[in-house]
Each structure stands twice: as C-alpha cells, then as structure tokens.
Amino acid sequence: MADNGKASVGDIARRARQHVADLTGRRAEAVLGVERDDETWMVQVETLELERVPRTTDLLACYLLRLDDDGEVVEYRRGRRYLRGQPDEEAE
C-alpha cells in the first residue's frame, strides 16, 4: 500500500495477479487493464490456460476481478478465451 494508506494502481495490479494465481492455479501473464469506480477496482488479468506448440496457438484467458480498497476480491469471473496469435477483435 502507498504511504497514505490507500492502494495505488500498482498495488491493486499486483494483488489481482496474485489472486488470479491463487484462484486458478495458473500464472498471470499480464495485467490488461485497471479501472477505478466510486467504490471498487476492476482489473483484467491474462493467464495462460493451455500451452501449445507453436506458442502462437497457446490458449489464453482474461479474468475479471473487482477488488475493494484493501485489494480483496469482491467479484471474480473468467471472461473470454482466445488463441495467443489471434488478433484482438477491438483492434480491427
């Protein structure tokens, strides 16, 4: 936590990565986004669901977590699953 007692974006991102690892047993590959509303944080964390050869065919998933100001999970769900080499639908 930051010195002022409030969690920083970095603190929340680290906590979300750890929560995903604890809940799924999978290592978090990346934090894709962090948003703050009036009461909670929404964090998107990408994990490797299934490793394949070649790596471009790995199956990834995006987990969505809502955390309170202490970094504790309020809501958790898996969002979409996709291939590592698959273009992002929003980017097209």
N, CA, C and O atoms as CSV, one atom per row, in Angstrom:
chain,resi,resn,atom,element,x,y,z
A,1,MET,N,N,0.832,-1.191,0.000
A,1,MET,CA,C,0.000,0.000,0.000
A,1,MET,C,C,0.873,1.249,0.000
A,1,MET,O,O,1.996,1.249,0.504
A,2,ALA,N,N,0.333,2.294,-0.570
A,2,ALA,CA,C,1.035,3.568,-0.587
A,2,ALA,C,C,1.107,4.135,0.831
A,2,ALA,O,O,0.371,3.704,1.718
A,3,ASP,N,N,1.999,5.104,1.033
A,3,ASP,CA,C,2.200,5.673,2.360
A,3,ASP,C,C,0.955,6.329,2.939
A,3,ASP,O,O,0.824,6.423,4.159
A,4,ASN,N,N,0.036,6.785,2.087
A,4,ASN,CA,C,-1.167,7.457,2.578
A,4,ASN,C,C,-2.262,6.477,3.002
A,4,ASN,O,O,-3.365,6.893,3.358
A,5,GLY,N,N,-1.956,5.165,2.964
A,5,GLY,CA,C,-2.920,4.157,3.398
A,5,GLY,C,C,-3.848,3.684,2.297
A,5,GLY,O,O,-4.607,2.735,2.492
A,6,LYS,N,N,-3.798,4.343,1.127
A,6,LYS,CA,C,-4.646,3.942,0.007
A,6,LYS,C,C,-3.822,3.132,-0.979
A,6,LYS,O,O,-2.636,3.396,-1.177
A,7,ALA,N,N,-4.450,2.159,-1.587
A,7,ALA,CA,C,-3.762,1.317,-2.564
A,7,ALA,C,C,-3.515,2.095,-3.841
A,7,ALA,O,O,-4.386,2.831,-4.306
A,8,SER,N,N,-2.339,1.935,-4.405
A,8,SER,CA,C,-2.026,2.541,-5.699
A,8,SER,C,C,-2.471,1.585,-6.805
A,8,SER,O,O,-2.825,0.437,-6.538
A,9,VAL,N,N,-2.449,2.061,-8.030
A,9,VAL,CA,C,-2.786,1.218,-9.170
A,9,VAL,C,C,-1.836,0.020,-9.220
A,9,VAL,O,O,-2.267,-1.105,-9.470
A,10,GLY,N,N,-0.563,0.257,-8.986
A,10,GLY,CA,C,0.413,-0.835,-8.982
A,10,GLY,C,C,0.125,-1.866,-7.906
A,10,GLY,O,O,0.224,-3.069,-8.147
A,11,ASP,N,N,-0.236,-1.392,-6.706
A,11,ASP,CA,C,-0.593,-2.310,-5.608
A,11,ASP,C,C,-1.775,-3.185,-6.015
A,11,ASP,O,O,-1.750,-4.401,-5.823
A,12,ILE,N,N,-2.796,-2.570,-6.571
A,12,ILE,CA,C,-4.006,-3.300,-6.968
A,12,ILE,C,C,-3.686,-4.297,-8.073
A,12,ILE,O,O,-4.178,-5.425,-8.042
A,13,ALA,N,N,-2.868,-3.903,-9.051
A,13,ALA,CA,C,-2.488,-4.812,-10.137
A,13,ALA,C,C,-1.740,-6.022,-9.582
A,13,ALA,O,O,-2.021,-7.152,-9.980
A,14,ARG,N,N,-0.799,-5.803,-8.675
A,14,ARG,CA,C,-0.058,-6.919,-8.070
A,14,ARG,C,C,-0.976,-7.844,-7.287
A,14,ARG,O,O,-0.853,-9.066,-7.374
A,15,ARG,N,N,-1.899,-7.261,-6.518
A,15,ARG,CA,C,-2.844,-8.079,-5.742
A,15,ARG,C,C,-3.732,-8.905,-6.660
A,15,ARG,O,O,-3.995,-10.075,-6.381
A,16,ALA,N,N,-4.201,-8.302,-7.761
A,16,ALA,CA,C,-5.062,-9.016,-8.712
A,16,ALA,C,C,-4.312,-10.191,-9.335
A,16,ALA,O,O,-4.869,-11.283,-9.455
A,17,ARG,N,N,-3.056,-9.981,-9.732
A,17,ARG,CA,C,-2.246,-11.073,-10.294
A,17,ARG,C,C,-2.132,-12.220,-9.298
A,17,ARG,O,O,-2.270,-13.386,-9.666
A,18,GLN,N,N,-1.882,-11.885,-8.041
A,18,GLN,CA,C,-1.741,-12.926,-7.018
A,18,GLN,C,C,-3.068,-13.645,-6.779
A,18,GLN,O,O,-3.088,-14.866,-6.625
A,19,HIS,N,N,-4.160,-12.912,-6.746
A,19,HIS,CA,C,-5.480,-13.530,-6.559
A,19,HIS,C,C,-5.796,-14.504,-7.696
A,19,HIS,O,O,-6.291,-15.604,-7.450
A,20,VAL,N,N,-5.513,-14.105,-8.935
A,20,VAL,CA,C,-5.773,-14.989,-10.071
A,20,VAL,C,C,-4.943,-16.263,-9.945
A,20,VAL,O,O,-5.451,-17.360,-10.176
A,21,ALA,N,N,-3.684,-16.125,-9.584
A,21,ALA,CA,C,-2.829,-17.304,-9.412
A,21,ALA,C,C,-3.377,-18.212,-8.306
A,21,ALA,O,O,-3.409,-19.433,-8.459
A,22,ASP,N,N,-3.802,-17.615,-7.207
A,22,ASP,CA,C,-4.346,-18.400,-6.088
A,22,ASP,C,C,-5.655,-19.096,-6.468
A,22,ASP,O,O,-5.868,-20.256,-6.114
A,23,LEU,N,N,-6.523,-18.393,-7.184
A,23,LEU,CA,C,-7.841,-18.925,-7.522
A,23,LEU,C,C,-7.819,-19.938,-8.659
A,23,LEU,O,O,-8.622,-20.871,-8.672
A,24,THR,N,N,-6.911,-19.765,-9.612
A,24,THR,CA,C,-6.907,-20.633,-10.789
A,24,THR,C,C,-5.777,-21.654,-10.799
A,24,THR,O,O,-5.853,-22.659,-11.505
A,25,GLY,N,N,-4.738,-21.402,-10.024
A,25,GLY,CA,C,-3.558,-22.258,-10.088
A,25,GLY,C,C,-2.702,-21.975,-11.311
A,25,GLY,O,O,-1.779,-22.731,-11.614
A,26,ARG,N,N,-3.007,-20.882,-12.019
A,26,ARG,CA,C,-2.259,-20.505,-13.218
A,26,ARG,C,C,-1.522,-19.199,-12.977
A,26,ARG,O,O,-1.969,-18.344,-12.214
A,27,ARG,N,N,-0.376,-19.061,-13.648
A,27,ARG,CA,C,0.413,-17.845,-13.536
A,27,ARG,C,C,-0.209,-16.750,-14.394
A,27,ARG,O,O,-0.605,-16.992,-15.534
A,28,ALA,N,N,-0.290,-15.564,-13.848
A,28,ALA,CA,C,-0.787,-14.421,-14.608
A,28,ALA,C,C,0.279,-13.986,-15.606
A,28,ALA,O,O,1.433,-13.771,-15.233
A,29,GLU,N,N,-0.101,-13.857,-16.862
A,29,GLU,CA,C,0.816,-13.396,-17.907
A,29,GLU,C,C,0.942,-11.875,-17.885
A,29,GLU,O,O,2.042,-11.339,-18.020
A,30,ALA,N,N,-0.187,-11.179,-17.715
A,30,ALA,CA,C,-0.168,-9.720,-17.779
A,30,ALA,C,C,-1.433,-9.144,-17.159
A,30,ALA,O,O,-2.470,-9.804,-17.089
A,31,VAL,N,N,-1.324,-7.903,-16.715
A,31,VAL,CA,C,-2.493,-7.126,-16.324
A,31,VAL,C,C,-2.867,-6.301,-17.547
A,31,VAL,O,O,-2.073,-5.491,-18.026
A,32,LEU,N,N,-4.082,-6.510,-18.049
A,32,LEU,CA,C,-4.520,-5.853,-19.274
A,32,LEU,C,C,-5.189,-4.508,-19.023
A,32,LEU,O,O,-5.257,-3.669,-19.922
A,33,GLY,N,N,-5.682,-4.302,-17.812
A,33,GLY,CA,C,-6.326,-3.036,-17.514
A,33,GLY,C,C,-6.719,-2.928,-16.059
A,33,GLY,O,O,-6.988,-3.932,-15.399
A,34,VAL,N,N,-6.752,-1.703,-15.562
A,34,VAL,CA,C,-7.180,-1.403,-14.195
A,34,VAL,C,C,-8.077,-0.177,-14.270
A,34,VAL,O,O,-7.695,0.850,-14.830
A,35,GLU,N,N,-9.277,-0.295,-13.698
A,35,GLU,CA,C,-10.213,0.832,-13.661
A,35,GLU,C,C,-10.675,1.041,-12.229
A,35,GLU,O,O,-10.751,0.098,-11.442
A,36,ARG,N,N,-10.976,2.267,-11.910
A,36,ARG,CA,C,-11.486,2.613,-10.579
A,36,ARG,C,C,-12.843,3.254,-10.732
A,36,ARG,O,O,-13.005,4.178,-11.528
A,37,ASP,N,N,-13.840,2.773,-9.969
A,37,ASP,CA,C,-15.115,3.496,-9.908
A,37,ASP,C,C,-15.201,4.105,-8.517
A,37,ASP,O,O,-14.179,4.223,-7.842
A,38,ASP,N,N,-16.365,4.486,-8.079
A,38,ASP,CA,C,-16.503,5.153,-6.788
A,38,ASP,C,C,-16.120,4.275,-5.606
A,38,ASP,O,O,-15.688,4.785,-4.573
A,39,GLU,N,N,-16.274,2.953,-5.745
A,39,GLU,CA,C,-16.090,2.095,-4.584
A,39,GLU,C,C,-15.100,0.954,-4.751
A,39,GLU,O,O,-14.563,0.460,-3.760
A,40,THR,N,N,-14.844,0.521,-5.994
A,40,THR,CA,C,-14.009,-0.659,-6.203
A,40,THR,C,C,-13.076,-0.484,-7.397
A,40,THR,O,O,-13.178,0.481,-8.154
A,41,TRP,N,N,-12.181,-1.428,-7.543
A,41,TRP,CA,C,-11.263,-1.516,-8.672
A,41,TRP,C,C,-11.696,-2.684,-9.553
A,41,TRP,O,O,-12.043,-3.744,-9.034
A,42,MET,N,N,-11.681,-2.511,-10.878
A,42,MET,CA,C,-11.919,-3.604,-11.817
A,42,MET,C,C,-10.593,-3.842,-12.536
A,42,MET,O,O,-10.020,-2.932,-13.134
A,43,VAL,N,N,-10.116,-5.095,-12.463
A,43,VAL,CA,C,-8.821,-5.439,-13.042
A,43,VAL,C,C,-8.998,-6.604,-14.016
A,43,VAL,O,O,-9.685,-7.576,-13.704
A,44,GLN,N,N,-8.383,-6.505,-15.185
A,44,GLN,CA,C,-8.378,-7.577,-16.183
A,44,GLN,C,C,-6.985,-8.206,-16.174
A,44,GLN,O,O,-5.978,-7.523,-16.364
A,45,VAL,N,N,-6.950,-9.520,-15.950
A,45,VAL,CA,C,-5.679,-10.235,-15.865
A,45,VAL,C,C,-5.685,-11.372,-16.879
A,45,VAL,O,O,-6.637,-12.150,-16.944
A,46,GLU,N,N,-4.619,-11.466,-17.671
A,46,GLU,CA,C,-4.487,-12.503,-18.683
A,46,GLU,C,C,-3.674,-13.672,-18.127
A,46,GLU,O,O,-2.645,-13.470,-17.483
A,47,THR,N,N,-4.146,-14.902,-18.382
A,47,THR,CA,C,-3.433,-16.103,-17.956
A,47,THR,C,C,-3.241,-17.046,-19.143
A,47,THR,O,O,-3.961,-16.979,-20.139
A,48,LEU,N,N,-2.264,-17.915,-19.007
A,48,LEU,CA,C,-2.038,-18.984,-19.961
A,48,LEU,C,C,-2.871,-20.173,-19.511
A,48,LEU,O,O,-2.590,-20.771,-18.472
A,49,GLU,N,N,-3.902,-20.522,-20.290
A,49,GLU,CA,C,-4.797,-21.628,-19.942
A,49,GLU,C,C,-4.256,-22.972,-20.422
A,49,GLU,O,O,-4.358,-23.981,-19.724
A,50,LEU,N,N,-3.679,-22.970,-21.627
A,50,LEU,CA,C,-3.187,-24.209,-22.224
A,50,LEU,C,C,-1.995,-23.886,-23.116
A,50,LEU,O,O,-2.112,-23.124,-24.075
A,51,GLU,N,N,-0.851,-24.473,-22.789
A,51,GLU,CA,C,0.356,-24.235,-23.571
A,51,GLU,C,C,0.410,-25.208,-24.746
A,51,GLU,O,O,0.183,-26.407,-24.589
A,52,ARG,N,N,0.717,-24.663,-25.934
A,52,ARG,CA,C,0.771,-25.465,-27.149
A,52,ARG,C,C,2.017,-25.110,-27.946
A,52,ARG,O,O,2.689,-24.114,-27.678
A,53,VAL,N,N,2.307,-25.954,-28.936
A,53,VAL,CA,C,3.399,-25.689,-29.871
A,53,VAL,C,C,2.772,-25.585,-31.253
A,53,VAL,O,O,2.066,-26.502,-31.673
A,54,PRO,N,N,3.009,-24.496,-31.967
A,54,PRO,CA,C,3.805,-23.325,-31.614
A,54,PRO,C,C,3.081,-22.437,-30.605
A,54,PRO,O,O,1.873,-22.555,-30.401
A,55,ARG,N,N,3.851,-21.542,-29.977
A,55,ARG,CA,C,3.301,-20.673,-28.919
A,55,ARG,C,C,2.146,-19.802,-29.404
A,55,ARG,O,O,1.297,-19.404,-28.607
A,56,THR,N,N,2.107,-19.507,-30.684
A,56,THR,CA,C,1.031,-18.664,-31.215
A,56,THR,C,C,-0.330,-19.350,-31.096
A,56,THR,O,O,-1.362,-18.700,-31.264
A,57,THR,N,N,-0.346,-20.649,-30.809
A,57,THR,CA,C,-1.613,-21.372,-30.640
A,57,THR,C,C,-1.939,-21.622,-29.163
A,57,THR,O,O,-2.901,-22.328,-28.861
A,58,ASP,N,N,-1.143,-21.049,-28.229
A,58,ASP,CA,C,-1.463,-21.144,-26.793
A,58,ASP,C,C,-2.875,-20.609,-26.558
A,58,ASP,O,O,-3.307,-19.671,-27.228
A,59,LEU,N,N,-3.582,-21.202,-25.616
A,59,LEU,CA,C,-4.911,-20.725,-25.236
A,59,LEU,C,C,-4.773,-19.813,-24.020
A,59,LEU,O,O,-4.293,-20.236,-22.968
A,60,LEU,N,N,-5.192,-18.574,-24.170
A,60,LEU,CA,C,-5.140,-17.575,-23.106
A,60,LEU,C,C,-6.550,-17.271,-22.627
A,60,LEU,O,O,-7.525,-17.534,-23.331
A,61,ALA,N,N,-6.650,-16.718,-21.429
A,61,ALA,CA,C,-7.943,-16.283,-20.908
A,61,ALA,C,C,-7.773,-14.948,-20.198
A,61,ALA,O,O,-6.708,-14.638,-19.665
A,62,CYS,N,N,-8.834,-14.173,-20.204
A,62,CYS,CA,C,-8.862,-12.902,-19.495
A,62,CYS,C,C,-9.793,-13.057,-18.293
A,62,CYS,O,O,-10.982,-13.332,-18.454
A,63,TYR,N,N,-9.254,-12.880,-17.102
A,63,TYR,CA,C,-10.049,-12.933,-15.873
A,63,TYR,C,C,-10.358,-11.519,-15.423
A,63,TYR,O,O,-9.510,-10.630,-15.496
A,64,LEU,N,N,-11.578,-11.321,-14.959
A,64,LEU,CA,C,-12.034,-10.019,-14.487
A,64,LEU,C,C,-12.227,-10.097,-12.976
A,64,LEU,O,O,-12.962,-10.948,-12.474
A,65,LEU,N,N,-11.565,-9.210,-12.271
A,65,LEU,CA,C,-11.677,-9.174,-10.815
A,65,LEU,C,C,-12.099,-7.789,-10.376
A,65,LEU,O,O,-11.611,-6.785,-10.897
A,66,ARG,N,N,-12.999,-7.738,-9.427
A,66,ARG,CA,C,-13.358,-6.486,-8.765
A,66,ARG,C,C,-12.778,-6.573,-7.366
A,66,ARG,O,O,-13.076,-7.506,-6.621
A,67,LEU,N,N,-11.941,-5.589,-7.006
A,67,LEU,CA,C,-11.277,-5.566,-5.711
A,67,LEU,C,C,-11.731,-4.364,-4.902
A,67,LEU,O,O,-12.025,-3.304,-5.454
A,68,ASP,N,N,-11.785,-4.540,-3.585
A,68,ASP,CA,C,-12.101,-3.407,-2.716
A,68,ASP,C,C,-10.831,-2.591,-2.475
A,68,ASP,O,O,-9.780,-2.914,-3.029
A,69,ASP,N,N,-10.911,-1.550,-1.665
A,69,ASP,CA,C,-9.762,-0.678,-1.424
A,69,ASP,C,C,-8.620,-1.376,-0.695
A,69,ASP,O,O,-7.485,-0.899,-0.724
A,70,ASP,N,N,-8.906,-2.496,-0.045
A,70,ASP,CA,C,-7.857,-3.269,0.627
A,70,ASP,C,C,-7.236,-4.305,-0.297
A,70,ASP,O,O,-6.333,-5.035,0.112
A,71,GLY,N,N,-7.710,-4.380,-1.544
A,71,GLY,CA,C,-7.173,-5.333,-2.500
A,71,GLY,C,C,-7.767,-6.718,-2.377
A,71,GLY,O,O,-7.211,-7.676,-2.914
A,72,GLU,N,N,-8.891,-6.846,-1.677
A,72,GLU,CA,C,-9.555,-8.136,-1.524
A,72,GLU,C,C,-10.602,-8.327,-2.616
A,72,GLU,O,O,-11.228,-7.367,-3.064
A,73,VAL,N,N,-10.783,-9.573,-3.038
A,73,VAL,CA,C,-11.706,-9.886,-4.130
A,73,VAL,C,C,-13.155,-9.701,-3.698
A,73,VAL,O,O,-13.586,-10.241,-2.679
A,74,VAL,N,N,-13.889,-8.942,-4.476
A,74,VAL,CA,C,-15.321,-8.750,-4.285
A,74,VAL,C,C,-16.081,-9.551,-5.339
A,74,VAL,O,O,-17.159,-10.084,-5.074
A,75,GLU,N,N,-15.498,-9.628,-6.544
A,75,GLU,CA,C,-16.109,-10.359,-7.660
A,75,GLU,C,C,-14.994,-10.935,-8.514
A,75,GLU,O,O,-13.930,-10.333,-8.658
A,76,TYR,N,N,-15.251,-12.110,-9.080
A,76,TYR,CA,C,-14.243,-12.800,-9.886
A,76,TYR,C,C,-14.946,-13.621,-10.953
A,76,TYR,O,O,-15.901,-14.338,-10.656
A,77,ARG,N,N,-14.479,-13.521,-12.208
A,77,ARG,CA,C,-15.036,-14.375,-13.265
A,77,ARG,C,C,-14.052,-14.446,-14.425
A,77,ARG,O,O,-13.225,-13.557,-14.626
A,78,ARG,N,N,-14.171,-15.542,-15.184
A,78,ARG,CA,C,-13.354,-15.653,-16.388
A,78,ARG,C,C,-14.122,-15.024,-17.532
A,78,ARG,O,O,-15.302,-15.312,-17.735
A,79,GLY,N,N,-13.454,-14.175,-18.269
A,79,GLY,CA,C,-14.028,-13.564,-19.456
A,79,GLY,C,C,-13.734,-14.432,-20.664
A,79,GLY,O,O,-13.871,-15.653,-20.603
A,80,ARG,N,N,-13.339,-13.824,-21.732
A,80,ARG,CA,C,-13.146,-14.576,-22.967
A,80,ARG,C,C,-11.857,-15.387,-22.958
A,80,ARG,O,O,-10.903,-15.078,-22.245
A,81,ARG,N,N,-11.864,-16.441,-23.780
A,81,ARG,CA,C,-10.681,-17.256,-24.035
A,81,ARG,C,C,-10.329,-17.077,-25.499
A,81,ARG,O,O,-11.213,-16.908,-26.339
A,82,TYR,N,N,-9.035,-17.112,-25.809
A,82,TYR,CA,C,-8.592,-16.815,-27.167
A,82,TYR,C,C,-7.198,-17.382,-27.397
A,82,TYR,O,O,-6.470,-17.672,-26.448
A,83,LEU,N,N,-6.837,-17.537,-28.666
A,83,LEU,CA,C,-5.507,-18.001,-29.026
A,83,LEU,C,C,-4.529,-16.833,-28.967
A,83,LEU,O,O,-4.874,-15.703,-29.312
A,84,ARG,N,N,-3.306,-17.117,-28.525
A,84,ARG,CA,C,-2.279,-16.063,-28.419
A,84,ARG,C,C,-2.096,-15.340,-29.762
A,84,ARG,O,O,-1.945,-14.118,-29.770
A,85,GLY,N,N,-2.104,-16.037,-30.865
A,85,GLY,CA,C,-1.881,-15.429,-32.173
A,85,GLY,C,C,-3.111,-14.796,-32.786
A,85,GLY,O,O,-3.039,-14.242,-33.883
A,86,GLN,N,N,-4.244,-14.867,-32.095
A,86,GLN,CA,C,-5.494,-14.330,-32.623
A,86,GLN,C,C,-5.502,-12.805,-32.464
A,86,GLN,O,O,-5.214,-12.302,-31.379
A,87,PRO,N,N,-5.828,-12.066,-33.529
A,87,PRO,CA,C,-5.877,-10.613,-33.389
A,87,PRO,C,C,-6.987,-10.186,-32.434
A,87,PRO,O,O,-8.029,-10.835,-32.336
A,88,ASP,N,N,-6.743,-9.095,-31.741
A,88,ASP,CA,C,-7.728,-8.538,-30.824
A,88,ASP,C,C,-8.898,-7.998,-31.626
A,88,ASP,O,O,-8.705,-7.185,-32.530
A,89,GLU,N,N,-10.115,-8.438,-31.306
A,89,GLU,CA,C,-11.300,-8.023,-32.053
A,89,GLU,C,C,-11.507,-6.514,-32.004
A,89,GLU,O,O,-11.993,-5.921,-32.967
A,90,GLU,N,N,-11.139,-5.887,-30.876
A,90,GLU,CA,C,-11.335,-4.446,-30.734
A,90,GLU,C,C,-10.329,-3.652,-31.569
A,90,GLU,O,O,-10.577,-2.493,-31.902
A,91,ALA,N,N,-9.187,-4.277,-31.909
A,91,ALA,CA,C,-8.142,-3.566,-32.645
A,91,ALA,C,C,-8.441,-3.477,-34.139
A,91,ALA,O,O,-7.828,-2.682,-34.851
A,92,GLU,N,N,-9.372,-4.281,-34.608
A,92,GLU,CA,C,-9.655,-4.295,-36.049
A,92,GLU,C,C,-10.634,-3.228,-36.443
A,92,GLU,O,O,-10.976,-3.109,-37.620
